[in-house]
Amino acid sequence: MKIHFNKLSFFLLFLFTACSVKLPTDYEEKDELPRIYPDYVGVTIPVNIAPLTFELDEEADGMVARYKAGEQEIISADKMQPSLKEWRQLLSQGSTLQVDVFAKRGDRWTHYRPFTITVSPDSIDPWLSYRLIPPSYISYEALTINQRCLETYEEQVIYDNMLCGFEVDGQCINCHHYQQYNPERMQFHARQNKGGTVIAYDGKLKKVNMKNDSILSAGVYPAWHPWMPLIVYSTNLTNQSFFTTSRDKIEVYDSQSDLIAYDIETDEVTNIERYPDELEVFPAWSPDGRTLYFSSAHFTHQESSKDLTADIIANYDSLHYCIYRKSFDPETKQFGPRELVFQAEKGSALLPRVSPDGRFLLFSMADHGVFHIWHHDADLWLMDLQTGDARSLDEVNSPDTESYHTWSSNGRWMVFSSRRDDGTFTRPFFAHADAEGHFSKPFELPSADSDFHRQFLRSYNIPEFMHGPVPYGPHDFARVLKGDGVPVNYVRSLAP
């Protein structure tokens, strides 16, 4: 049977065996790679990542494993769990870790084929934030935005959904985002009870009431300009439907959507894309702040239809999004006309994200629709903006869902949400990118206990890199949300 320990028993076992575990001396060689969980076989990791823990993921009575680099080695029994000090000493030895795994069955040991882990000198941003949410369709009360130090296992709650509401007076928080990875410049939305958009900007917090008769809805999906106090949002009238026989159990769709721009300093808002036959969504800036990318689907409602939602439902599987861009002049605050960037021969392209060097466009692709996190066929794609060539990231994708993705600030790492483990829960995975846009095999977010994610009944949603932890606490945000929101002023142009 697979080997499992609770945290206390494992901690005591580790203390007892840390200095006394030895590699087996009498064993059989097996020319197969070991099955371990998480799967770290042949991955590339950043030099500053937290220790990688793992366990044998096949029937055995025991396991001994070794990490080795140069003259340093770490040997563990039953679960590989290096201490932070041991791990850092190990990573300082060179660019390659050799990993040996021995499995015991009865009184006989087997040595699997050794494998390597490449240690990249490219560091990763030290913090990551995400929503933790149950993978159900109606439960959202037990919802938090958390932040995790990627160099250790430290995790903190940024905001707790239940601080401002419960049950019929419930609240839903979503779409946290930062300006250039800066944790002091953050925004997120609260829906329903005491709803509004929370803006944190250089030590000041405010709640904004972005609803206005001149715009379709309050801001939804954000894109913070790289340096200006300006956020572009899509505004969306969103609905969802459920299926009883399809593998994709839920379909999320917009009956209408536009793009707006919001000035943080003046609280002015204006429409920048407002076409009745276009469904715009997921804006994203180029790193130079002069181009806005977004996805949009063309859909013409039936003239005889009085129910726009029913019209969309009847044609949900024919919604195909393309990627567009608009030029932007920071001096005049004027946007240019839309230009087509990518149109799939078949499929729907969403969530455009430009690499920090401006060369690559990362996006997700599925057969149809706008909410790929619910689509099991969703994959990641990469477009070279210099050549226009686009390809599926086969070296990254799995048979299950790949969805939300973000570049690290140095452009050498990507984090994305994947359901590859079990098809139900989304987990953060990381992959290294070289200068030509080739990615390494992804690895899962390390945990102190290697079995943690298989026991953790929450999905990770919208992973975002940060330069450091958010300096505001949950109750700081709760106090702001409990107050009144600052109303926005609609203007036809953000130009002076």
TINU-840662 format. One record per residue (C-alpha): x negated, y negated, z negated; residue number from 1; residue in one letter. Coordinates in nm, 4 decimals, always signed. Layout:
BEGIN
X,Y,Z,NUM,A .
...
***
This chain:
BEGIN
+0.0000,+0.0000,+0.0000,1,M .
-0.1058,-0.3627,+0.0431,2,K .
-0.2874,-0.5147,-0.2507,3,I .
-0.1034,-0.7855,-0.4447,4,H .
-0.1802,-0.9535,-0.7751,5,F .
-0.0047,-1.2278,-0.9666,6,N .
-0.2081,-1.5430,-1.0293,7,K .
-0.2931,-1.4669,-1.3937,8,L .
-0.4098,-1.1106,-1.3327,9,S .
-0.6134,-1.2213,-1.0351,10,F .
-0.7744,-1.5055,-1.2327,11,F .
-0.8784,-1.2636,-1.5080,12,L .
-1.0026,-1.0151,-1.2513,13,L .
-1.2039,-1.2871,-1.0823,14,F .
-1.3670,-1.3965,-1.4089,15,L .
-1.4555,-1.0376,-1.4911,16,F .
-1.5890,-0.9406,-1.1507,17,T .
-1.7322,-1.2626,-1.0029,18,A .
-2.0866,-1.1830,-1.1099,19,C .
-2.0639,-0.8043,-1.0985,20,S .
-1.9016,-0.7131,-0.7653,21,V .
-2.1361,-0.5171,-0.5405,22,K .
-2.1002,-0.4069,-0.1824,23,L .
-2.0297,-0.0341,-0.1393,24,P .
-2.3390,+0.1669,-0.0491,25,T .
-2.1644,+0.4810,+0.0714,26,D .
-1.9164,+0.4098,+0.3496,27,Y .
-1.8058,+0.4939,+0.7022,28,E .
-1.8441,+0.2452,+0.9869,29,E .
-1.5305,+0.1559,+1.1810,30,K .
-1.5668,-0.0246,+1.5131,31,D .
-1.2532,-0.2327,+1.4597,32,E .
-1.1954,-0.5781,+1.3199,33,L .
-1.0133,-0.5832,+0.9865,34,P .
-0.6551,-0.7018,+0.9628,35,R .
-0.6597,-0.9822,+0.7081,36,I .
-0.4132,-1.2467,+0.5975,37,Y .
-0.4419,-1.5283,+0.6721,38,P .
-0.6096,-1.4428,+1.0006,39,D .
-0.9486,-1.6153,+0.9870,40,Y .
-1.1242,-1.3770,+1.2263,41,V .
-1.3349,-1.5799,+1.4693,42,G .
-1.1977,-1.9218,+1.3793,43,V .
-1.3789,-2.2561,+1.3773,44,T .
-1.3446,-2.4646,+1.0592,45,I .
-1.4508,-2.8164,+0.9563,46,P .
-1.7488,-2.8523,+0.7294,47,V .
-1.5352,-3.0173,+0.4593,48,N .
-1.2415,-2.7734,+0.4478,49,I .
-1.1252,-2.6102,+0.1233,50,A .
-1.2362,-2.2489,+0.0578,51,P .
-1.0810,-1.9877,+0.2855,52,L .
-0.9155,-1.7140,+0.0826,53,T .
-0.7878,-1.3915,+0.2364,54,F .
-0.6700,-1.0391,+0.1573,55,E .
-0.6535,-0.7116,+0.3460,56,L .
-0.3305,-0.6919,+0.5468,57,D .
-0.3096,-0.3117,+0.5828,58,E .
-0.2661,-0.0088,+0.3597,59,E .
-0.5599,+0.0362,+0.1189,60,A .
-0.6399,+0.1068,-0.2459,61,D .
-0.8985,-0.1680,-0.2706,62,G .
-1.1098,-0.4190,-0.0805,63,M .
-1.4545,-0.5731,-0.1160,64,V .
-1.5474,-0.8630,+0.1124,65,A .
-1.8526,-1.0782,+0.1617,66,R .
-1.9182,-1.4234,+0.3039,67,Y .
-2.2842,-1.4694,+0.4024,68,K .
-2.4763,-1.7671,+0.5443,69,A .
-2.8534,-1.7911,+0.5277,70,G .
-2.9640,-1.6794,+0.1823,71,E .
-2.6254,-1.7508,+0.0246,72,Q .
-2.3480,-1.4948,-0.0126,73,E .
-2.0157,-1.4615,-0.1916,74,I .
-1.8817,-1.1147,-0.2751,75,I .
-1.5255,-1.0663,-0.4011,76,S .
-1.3073,-0.7692,-0.4880,77,A .
-0.9451,-0.7146,-0.3773,78,D .
-0.9036,-1.0788,-0.2670,79,K .
-1.1640,-1.3093,-0.1202,80,M .
-1.1413,-1.6234,-0.3276,81,Q .
-1.4593,-1.8332,-0.3467,82,P .
-1.4932,-2.1089,-0.6034,83,S .
-1.5230,-2.4625,-0.4650,84,L .
-1.8883,-2.4831,-0.5782,85,K .
-1.9804,-2.1487,-0.4180,86,E .
-1.8001,-2.2426,-0.0988,87,W .
-1.9754,-2.5771,-0.0586,88,R .
-2.3129,-2.4183,-0.1171,89,Q .
-2.2283,-2.1579,+0.1459,90,L .
-2.1210,-2.4132,+0.4082,91,L .
-2.4415,-2.6105,+0.3530,92,S .
-2.6473,-2.3149,+0.4807,93,Q .
-2.5667,-2.3394,+0.8488,94,G .
-2.3126,-2.3280,+1.1284,95,S .
-2.2063,-1.9631,+1.1043,96,T .
-2.0574,-1.7466,+0.8322,97,L .
-2.0791,-1.3698,+0.8639,98,Q .
-1.7872,-1.1851,+0.7100,99,V .
-1.7970,-0.8192,+0.6034,100,D .
-1.4839,-0.6373,+0.4879,101,V .
-1.4794,-0.2956,+0.3161,102,F .
-1.1547,-0.1060,+0.2495,103,A .
-1.1133,+0.1755,-0.0012,104,K .
-0.8722,+0.4616,+0.0532,105,R .
-0.8856,+0.7289,-0.2134,106,G .
-1.2523,+0.7640,-0.3022,107,D .
-1.3857,+0.6718,+0.0420,108,R .
-1.4940,+0.3294,+0.1718,109,W .
-1.4734,+0.1998,+0.5284,110,T .
-1.6801,-0.0881,+0.6655,111,H .
-1.5082,-0.2808,+0.9451,112,Y .
-1.6852,-0.4538,+1.2270,113,R .
-1.8269,-0.7826,+1.0914,114,P .
-1.6942,-1.1073,+1.2342,115,F .
-1.8066,-1.4684,+1.2233,116,T .
-1.6520,-1.7995,+1.1270,117,I .
-1.8014,-2.1063,+1.2962,118,T .
-1.8570,-2.4099,+1.0748,119,V .
-1.8235,-2.7271,+1.2816,120,S .
-2.0125,-3.0416,+1.1747,121,P .
-1.7014,-3.2350,+1.2814,122,D .
-1.5237,-3.3178,+0.9572,123,S .
-1.1478,-3.3315,+0.9213,124,I .
-0.9475,-3.6141,+0.7628,125,D .
-0.9432,-3.5374,+0.3895,126,P .
-0.5652,-3.5596,+0.3342,127,W .
-0.2521,-3.4243,+0.4993,128,L .
+0.1106,-3.5128,+0.4293,129,S .
+0.4262,-3.3205,+0.5225,130,Y .
+0.7871,-3.2573,+0.4298,131,R .
+0.8669,-2.9409,+0.2378,132,L .
+1.2171,-2.8211,+0.3180,133,I .
+1.4120,-2.4938,+0.2944,134,P .
+1.4481,-2.3273,+0.6371,135,P .
+1.8277,-2.3384,+0.6237,136,S .
+2.0744,-2.5508,+0.8118,137,Y .
+2.2724,-2.7099,+0.5294,138,I .
+2.0416,-2.7257,+0.2252,139,S .
+1.8272,-3.0351,+0.2049,140,Y .
+1.8493,-3.1466,-0.1577,141,E .
+1.5318,-2.9632,-0.2633,142,A .
+1.3238,-3.1729,-0.0261,143,L .
+0.9992,-3.3581,-0.0890,144,T .
+0.7291,-3.5408,+0.1010,145,I .
+0.3987,-3.4067,-0.0277,146,N .
+0.0311,-3.4783,+0.0250,147,Q .
-0.2486,-3.2258,+0.0104,148,R .
-0.6244,-3.2728,-0.0125,149,C .
-0.7748,-3.0574,+0.2630,150,L .
-1.1110,-3.0479,+0.0864,151,E .
-0.9576,-2.8860,-0.2225,152,T .
-0.6195,-2.7357,-0.3105,153,Y .
-0.4907,-3.0502,-0.4828,154,E .
-0.1304,-3.1312,-0.3904,155,E .
+0.0909,-3.4207,-0.5005,156,Q .
+0.4508,-3.5284,-0.4424,157,V .
+0.4829,-3.8580,-0.2564,158,I .
+0.8613,-3.8753,-0.2897,159,Y .
+1.1299,-3.6399,-0.4218,160,D .
+1.4652,-3.6348,-0.2434,161,N .
+1.6555,-3.5813,-0.5695,162,M .
+1.5389,-3.9005,-0.7417,163,L .
+1.8177,-4.1017,-0.5789,164,C .
+2.0950,-3.8537,-0.5124,165,G .
+2.2529,-3.5147,-0.5719,166,F .
+2.5273,-3.3026,-0.4102,167,E .
+2.8036,-3.5263,-0.2663,168,V .
+2.5822,-3.8304,-0.3253,169,D .
+2.2875,-3.6545,-0.1686,170,G .
+2.0061,-3.8051,+0.0288,171,Q .
+1.7834,-3.6831,+0.3111,172,C .
+1.4323,-3.8163,+0.3640,173,I .
+1.2372,-3.7802,+0.6858,174,N .
+0.9964,-3.9206,+0.9433,175,C .
+0.7037,-4.0338,+0.7292,176,H .
+0.4405,-4.2104,+0.9372,177,H .
+0.1249,-4.4195,+0.8926,178,Y .
-0.0573,-4.6951,+1.0723,179,Q .
-0.3873,-4.5485,+1.1915,180,Q .
-0.4043,-4.2843,+0.9164,181,Y .
-0.3907,-4.5581,+0.6508,182,N .
-0.2039,-4.4305,+0.3396,183,P .
-0.1420,-4.7896,+0.2222,184,E .
+0.0624,-4.8573,+0.5363,185,R .
+0.3398,-4.6001,+0.5366,186,M .
+0.7054,-4.5722,+0.6259,187,Q .
+0.9791,-4.3128,+0.5831,188,F .
+1.3575,-4.2999,+0.6150,189,H .
+1.6258,-4.2137,+0.3632,190,A .
+1.9647,-4.1108,+0.5028,191,R .
+2.3087,-4.1096,+0.3417,192,Q .
+2.3156,-4.2175,-0.0253,193,N .
+2.1123,-4.5375,-0.0770,194,K .
+1.9788,-4.4996,+0.2737,195,G .
+1.7309,-4.7251,+0.4440,196,G .
+1.3783,-4.7400,+0.5817,197,T .
+1.1016,-4.7777,+0.3241,198,V .
+0.7976,-4.9765,+0.4351,199,I .
+0.4755,-4.9721,+0.2329,200,A .
+0.2336,-5.2382,+0.3546,201,Y .
-0.0872,-5.3268,+0.1701,202,D .
+0.0530,-5.2893,-0.1797,203,G .
+0.4034,-5.4213,-0.1089,204,K .
+0.7114,-5.2007,-0.0822,205,L .
+1.0427,-5.2938,+0.0731,206,K .
+1.3590,-5.1247,+0.1875,207,K .
+1.4924,-5.2289,+0.5268,208,V .
+1.8521,-5.1975,+0.6421,209,N .
+1.7937,-5.1551,+1.0143,210,M .
+2.1569,-5.1058,+1.1114,211,K .
+2.2759,-5.3825,+1.3400,212,N .
+2.5683,-5.4260,+1.5777,213,D .
+2.3294,-5.4950,+1.8653,214,S .
+2.1370,-5.1665,+1.8388,215,I .
+2.2550,-4.8090,+1.8673,216,L .
+2.1547,-4.6966,+1.5161,217,S .
+1.8950,-4.7520,+1.2512,218,A .
+1.5431,-4.6555,+1.3514,219,G .
+1.4752,-4.2818,+1.3660,220,V .
+1.1446,-4.1554,+1.5144,221,Y .
+0.8651,-4.4086,+1.4478,222,P .
+0.5461,-4.5170,+1.6244,223,A .
+0.3383,-4.7699,+1.4308,224,W .
+0.1266,-4.9998,+1.6494,225,H .
-0.2469,-4.9352,+1.5905,226,P .
-0.3110,-5.2767,+1.4346,227,W .
-0.0082,-5.5063,+1.4681,228,M .
+0.2741,-5.5232,+1.2095,229,P .
+0.5038,-5.3659,+1.4676,230,L .
+0.6847,-5.0321,+1.4703,231,I .
+0.8675,-4.8906,+1.7718,232,V .
+1.1540,-4.6539,+1.6927,233,Y .
+1.3909,-4.4447,+1.8917,234,S .
+1.7533,-4.4964,+1.7897,235,T .
+1.9570,-4.1777,+1.8145,236,N .
+2.3127,-4.0570,+1.7722,237,L .
+2.2205,-3.7025,+1.6767,238,T .
+2.4347,-3.3907,+1.6429,239,N .
+2.3767,-3.0192,+1.6033,240,Q .
+2.5498,-2.6993,+1.7092,241,S .
+2.5102,-2.3396,+1.5901,242,F .
+2.4975,-2.0114,+1.7813,243,F .
+2.5968,-1.6625,+1.6718,244,T .
+2.4137,-1.4508,+1.9313,245,T .
+2.1234,-1.6617,+2.0591,246,S .
+1.7773,-1.6179,+1.9083,247,R .
+1.7693,-1.9971,+1.8743,248,D .
+2.0352,-2.0356,+1.6078,249,K .
+2.0647,-2.4117,+1.6187,250,I .
+2.0589,-2.6799,+1.8867,251,E .
+1.9934,-3.0426,+1.7928,252,V .
+2.0730,-3.3037,+2.0584,253,Y .
+2.1369,-3.6740,+2.1086,254,D .
+2.4545,-3.8030,+2.2685,255,S .
+2.2884,-4.1452,+2.3032,256,Q .
+1.9410,-4.2818,+2.2331,257,S .
+1.7370,-4.5980,+2.2986,258,D .
+1.4041,-4.7550,+2.1988,259,L .
+1.3704,-5.0579,+1.9704,260,I .
+1.0807,-5.2610,+1.8309,261,A .
+1.0725,-5.3831,+1.4692,262,Y .
+0.8470,-5.6627,+1.3390,263,D .
+0.7501,-5.5881,+0.9770,264,I .
+0.6653,-5.9498,+0.8883,265,E .
+0.9726,-6.1212,+1.0359,266,T .
+1.2238,-5.8325,+1.0085,267,D .
+1.3194,-5.8947,+1.3698,268,E .
+1.4330,-5.6108,+1.5925,269,V .
+1.5014,-5.5879,+1.9650,270,T .
+1.5911,-5.3267,+2.2256,271,N .
+1.3115,-5.2337,+2.4654,272,I .
+1.4791,-4.9374,+2.6439,273,E .
+1.8573,-4.9370,+2.6698,274,R .
+1.9883,-4.7418,+2.9676,275,Y .
+2.3259,-4.5618,+2.9478,276,P .
+2.2009,-4.2682,+3.1574,277,D .
+1.8682,-4.2227,+2.9750,278,E .
+1.8002,-4.0517,+2.6423,279,L .
+1.4744,-4.1960,+2.5081,280,E .
+1.2986,-4.0422,+2.2086,281,V .
+0.9627,-3.9843,+2.0312,282,F .
+0.7605,-4.3004,+2.1021,283,P .
+0.3814,-4.2925,+2.0537,284,A .
+0.1103,-4.5549,+2.1073,285,W .
-0.2173,-4.5243,+2.2929,286,S .
-0.5138,-4.5935,+2.0600,287,P .
-0.5841,-4.9312,+2.2242,288,D .
-0.2289,-5.0475,+2.1477,289,G .
-0.1593,-5.1464,+2.5078,290,R .
+0.0532,-4.8517,+2.6205,291,T .
+0.3641,-4.6975,+2.4678,292,L .
+0.4412,-4.3359,+2.5570,293,Y .
+0.7807,-4.1722,+2.5050,294,F .
+1.0057,-3.8925,+2.6292,295,S .
+1.3297,-3.9474,+2.8157,296,S .
+1.5977,-3.7308,+2.9782,297,A .
+1.8345,-3.8459,+3.2496,298,H .
+2.1967,-3.7571,+3.1754,299,F .
+2.5060,-3.9081,+3.3337,300,T .
+2.8210,-3.8726,+3.1287,301,H .
+3.1377,-3.7775,+3.3114,302,Q .
+3.3499,-4.0830,+3.3843,303,E .
+3.6597,-3.8995,+3.2674,304,S .
+3.4969,-3.7903,+2.9412,305,S .
+3.5925,-3.9815,+2.6292,306,K .
+3.3841,-3.7608,+2.4023,307,D .
+3.0138,-3.8132,+2.4737,308,L .
+2.9112,-3.5444,+2.2253,309,T .
+3.1339,-3.2809,+2.3868,310,A .
+2.9891,-3.3824,+2.7230,311,D .
+2.6347,-3.3165,+2.5979,312,I .
+2.7315,-2.9857,+2.4323,313,I .
+2.8710,-2.8567,+2.7596,314,A .
+2.5377,-2.9288,+2.9285,315,N .
+2.2855,-2.8877,+2.6440,316,Y .
+2.0687,-2.6370,+2.8317,317,D .
+2.0326,-2.8696,+3.1306,318,S .
+1.8681,-3.1480,+2.9275,319,L .
+1.5090,-3.1764,+3.0500,320,H .
+1.2870,-3.4500,+2.9102,321,Y .
+0.9976,-3.6106,+3.0988,322,C .
+0.7148,-3.8224,+2.9572,323,I .
+0.6965,-4.1918,+3.0444,324,Y .
+0.4904,-4.4920,+2.9404,325,R .
+0.5299,-4.8683,+2.9239,326,K .
+0.2524,-5.1264,+2.9237,327,S .
+0.2386,-5.3692,+2.6300,328,F .
+0.0765,-5.7122,+2.5995,329,D .
-0.0197,-5.7766,+2.2341,330,P .
-0.0517,-6.1516,+2.3034,331,E .
+0.3016,-6.2026,+2.4351,332,T .
+0.4585,-5.8941,+2.2749,333,K .
+0.6121,-5.8038,+2.6083,334,Q .
+0.6690,-5.4527,+2.7421,335,F .
+0.6433,-5.3586,+3.1075,336,G .
+0.8726,-5.1260,+3.3050,337,P .
+0.8689,-4.7497,+3.2489,338,R .
+0.6291,-4.5323,+3.4510,339,E .
+0.6542,-4.1550,+3.4908,340,L .
+0.3581,-3.9699,+3.3374,341,V .
+0.4620,-3.6040,+3.3382,342,F .
+0.7558,-3.4174,+3.4845,343,Q .
+0.7626,-3.0413,+3.4399,344,A .
+0.8726,-2.8244,+3.7302,345,E .
+1.0888,-2.6507,+3.4737,346,K .
+1.1207,-2.7337,+3.1085,347,G .
+1.1402,-3.0212,+2.8648,348,S .
+0.8329,-3.2226,+2.7564,349,A .
+0.8392,-3.3952,+2.4171,350,L .
+0.6333,-3.5440,+2.1344,351,L .
+0.3569,-3.7133,+2.3363,352,P .
+0.0445,-3.7862,+2.1276,353,R .
-0.2650,-3.9530,+2.2770,354,V .
-0.6117,-3.8501,+2.1568,355,S .
-0.8126,-4.1191,+1.9730,356,P .
-1.0496,-4.1529,+2.2700,357,D .
-0.7509,-4.2155,+2.4982,358,G .
-0.8306,-3.9280,+2.7331,359,R .
-0.5837,-3.6522,+2.6461,360,F .
-0.2096,-3.6377,+2.6003,361,L .
-0.0843,-3.3612,+2.3726,362,L .
+0.2836,-3.2652,+2.3904,363,F .
+0.5268,-2.9774,+2.3386,364,S .
+0.7146,-2.7866,+2.6071,365,M .
+1.0237,-2.5678,+2.5916,366,A .
+1.2901,-2.4566,+2.8363,367,D .
+1.5244,-2.7420,+2.7497,368,H .
+1.6354,-2.9811,+2.4794,369,G .
+1.4922,-3.2368,+2.2400,370,V .
+1.4275,-3.0553,+1.9108,371,F .
+1.1631,-2.7964,+1.9828,372,H .
+1.1058,-2.6946,+1.6232,373,I .
+1.4222,-2.4798,+1.6592,374,W .
+1.3139,-2.3293,+1.9934,375,H .
+1.1171,-2.0047,+1.9737,376,H .
+0.9777,-2.0611,+2.3250,377,D .
+0.8202,-2.3977,+2.2383,378,A .
+0.4482,-2.4255,+2.3221,379,D .
+0.1825,-2.6960,+2.3140,380,L .
+0.0502,-2.8500,+2.6344,381,W .
-0.2412,-3.0824,+2.7132,382,L .
-0.2703,-3.3392,+2.9913,383,M .
-0.5973,-3.4995,+3.1000,384,D .
-0.5000,-3.8631,+3.1537,385,L .
-0.8086,-3.9174,+3.3732,386,Q .
-0.7175,-3.6472,+3.6244,387,T .
-0.3457,-3.5969,+3.5650,388,G .
-0.3981,-3.2218,+3.5209,389,D .
-0.1757,-3.0551,+3.2591,390,A .
-0.1919,-2.7043,+3.1182,391,R .
-0.0439,-2.4823,+2.8525,392,S .
-0.2766,-2.4462,+2.5518,393,L .
-0.2890,-2.0690,+2.5746,394,D .
-0.5815,-2.0544,+2.3318,395,E .
-0.3583,-2.2158,+2.0667,396,V .
-0.0049,-2.0976,+2.1407,397,N .
+0.1608,-1.7897,+1.9924,398,S .
+0.4722,-1.5894,+2.0919,399,P .
+0.6736,-1.8073,+1.8517,400,D .
+0.7404,-2.1767,+1.7895,401,T .
+0.4673,-2.4401,+1.8184,402,E .
+0.6047,-2.7870,+1.7618,403,S .
+0.5008,-3.1036,+1.5800,404,Y .
+0.1334,-3.1932,+1.6322,405,H .
-0.1106,-3.4689,+1.5349,406,T .
-0.4701,-3.5567,+1.6263,407,W .
-0.7288,-3.6149,+1.3548,408,S .
-0.8777,-3.9644,+1.3472,409,S .
-1.2031,-3.8459,+1.5097,410,N .
-1.0142,-3.6569,+1.7809,411,G .
-1.1863,-3.3282,+1.7036,412,R .
-0.9011,-3.1565,+1.5195,413,W .
-0.5337,-3.0985,+1.5743,414,M .
-0.2740,-2.9969,+1.3191,415,V .
+0.0561,-2.8491,+1.4349,416,F .
+0.3604,-2.6685,+1.2967,417,S .
+0.3960,-2.3015,+1.3872,418,S .
+0.6340,-2.0146,+1.3082,419,R .
+0.3879,-1.7498,+1.4226,420,R .
+0.3734,-1.5786,+1.0822,421,D .
+0.7347,-1.4651,+1.0513,422,D .
+0.9505,-1.6611,+1.2964,423,G .
+1.1303,-1.8448,+1.0153,424,T .
+0.8937,-2.0665,+0.8185,425,F .
+0.6796,-2.3378,+0.9765,426,T .
+0.3214,-2.3581,+0.8463,427,R .
+0.0425,-2.6039,+0.9296,428,P .
-0.2306,-2.4688,+1.1579,429,F .
-0.5516,-2.6406,+1.2634,430,F .
-0.7626,-2.6093,+1.5779,431,A .
-1.0893,-2.7696,+1.6830,432,H .
-1.1086,-2.9617,+2.0120,433,A .
-1.4267,-3.0242,+2.2075,434,D .
-1.4938,-3.3268,+2.4272,435,A .
-1.3420,-3.1547,+2.7323,436,E .
-1.0138,-3.0618,+2.5634,437,G .
-1.0822,-2.6960,+2.4879,438,H .
-0.9443,-2.5717,+2.1571,439,F .
-1.0634,-2.3041,+1.9176,440,S .
-0.8488,-2.0307,+1.7668,441,K .
-0.6117,-2.1921,+1.5121,442,P .
-0.6342,-2.1228,+1.1399,443,F .
-0.3702,-2.1613,+0.8707,444,E .
-0.3817,-2.4182,+0.5898,445,L .
-0.5993,-2.2579,+0.3173,446,P .
-0.4385,-2.1794,-0.0185,447,S .
-0.5890,-2.0949,-0.3578,448,A .
-0.4022,-1.7629,-0.3445,449,D .
-0.4225,-1.5989,-0.0036,450,S .
-0.0668,-1.4640,-0.0340,451,D .
+0.0854,-1.7993,-0.1285,452,F .
+0.2542,-1.8813,+0.1999,453,H .
+0.4240,-1.5425,+0.2269,454,R .
+0.5898,-1.6095,-0.1080,455,Q .
+0.6578,-1.9828,-0.0617,456,F .
+1.0163,-2.0384,+0.0566,457,L .
+0.9676,-2.3797,+0.2161,458,R .
+0.8835,-2.4959,+0.5653,459,S .
+0.6177,-2.7587,+0.6352,460,Y .
+0.7534,-3.0310,+0.8600,461,N .
+0.5754,-3.3232,+1.0320,462,I .
+0.2136,-3.2739,+0.9225,463,P .
+0.0263,-3.6062,+0.9385,464,E .
-0.3442,-3.6698,+0.8750,465,F .
-0.4474,-3.9462,+0.6327,466,M .
-0.7746,-4.1078,+0.5277,467,H .
-0.6772,-4.0741,+0.1615,468,G .
-0.3813,-4.0185,-0.0716,469,P .
-0.0789,-4.2481,-0.0733,470,V .
-0.1349,-4.4820,-0.3721,471,P .
+0.2361,-4.5180,-0.4558,472,Y .
+0.4210,-4.2738,-0.6808,473,G .
+0.7639,-4.1118,-0.6354,474,P .
+0.9278,-4.3474,-0.8844,475,H .
+0.7825,-4.6517,-0.7069,476,D .
+0.9674,-4.5468,-0.3926,477,F .
+1.2818,-4.4537,-0.5917,478,A .
+1.3011,-4.8020,-0.7458,479,R .
+1.2859,-4.9581,-0.4000,480,V .
+1.5476,-4.7223,-0.2569,481,L .
+1.7903,-4.7934,-0.5388,482,K .
+1.7867,-5.1616,-0.4483,483,G .
+1.9398,-5.3446,-0.1551,484,D .
+1.7820,-5.3274,+0.1868,485,G .
+1.6512,-5.6294,+0.3756,486,V .
+1.8766,-5.6800,+0.6805,487,P .
+1.7129,-5.7077,+1.0212,488,V .
+1.7677,-5.9951,+1.2632,489,N .
+1.8368,-5.9027,+1.6238,490,Y .
+1.6492,-6.1015,+1.8873,491,V .
+1.6335,-6.0594,+2.2618,492,R .
+1.2546,-6.0882,+2.2660,493,S .
+0.9731,-6.0537,+2.0142,494,L .
+0.7641,-6.3060,+2.2083,495,A .
+0.7013,-6.6484,+2.0449,496,P .
***
